[in-house]
Amino acid sequence: MTTIRAHFDGRVLVPDEAVNLPLNEPLTVQVETKGSARGTAADLANSGLFGIWADRADIGDSLEYARQLRKEGETRRHEIDDPTGH
């Protein structure tokens, strides 16, 4: 697969750099805009991430578990920032 950076001039897609492709070869073009990184709530719900902890037997209260993970992360961050503990 080849990735080509391009822009749309209002009529056609224009490559931003030289393109090395065979002439008159049929292509399939998938367009991903820079602004498409943000998804909707429906995108998240359909992503497979929604409910990811649902079947975990070791997590009773997911909110409390998330708080615990954040607290552990903060502790590790402080240890990295100051390994001497001061």
Rosetta blueprint (number, residue, H / E / L):
1 M L
2 T L
3 T L
4 I L
5 R L
6 A E
7 H E
8 F E
9 D L
10 G L
11 R L
12 V L
13 L E
14 V E
15 P E
16 D L
17 E L
18 A L
19 V L
20 N L
21 L L
22 P L
23 L L
24 N L
25 E L
26 P L
27 L L
28 T L
29 V L
30 Q L
31 V L
32 E L
33 T L
34 K H
35 G H
36 S H
37 A H
38 R L
39 G L
40 T L
41 A H
42 A H
43 D H
44 L H
45 A H
46 N L
47 S L
48 G L
49 L L
50 F L
51 G L
52 I L
53 W L
54 A L
55 D L
56 R L
57 A L
58 D L
59 I L
60 G L
61 D L
62 S H
63 L H
64 E H
65 Y H
66 A H
67 R H
68 Q H
69 L H
70 R H
71 K H
72 E H
73 G H
74 E H
75 T H
76 R H
77 R H
78 H H
79 E H
80 I H
81 D H
82 D L
83 P L
84 T L
85 G L
86 H L
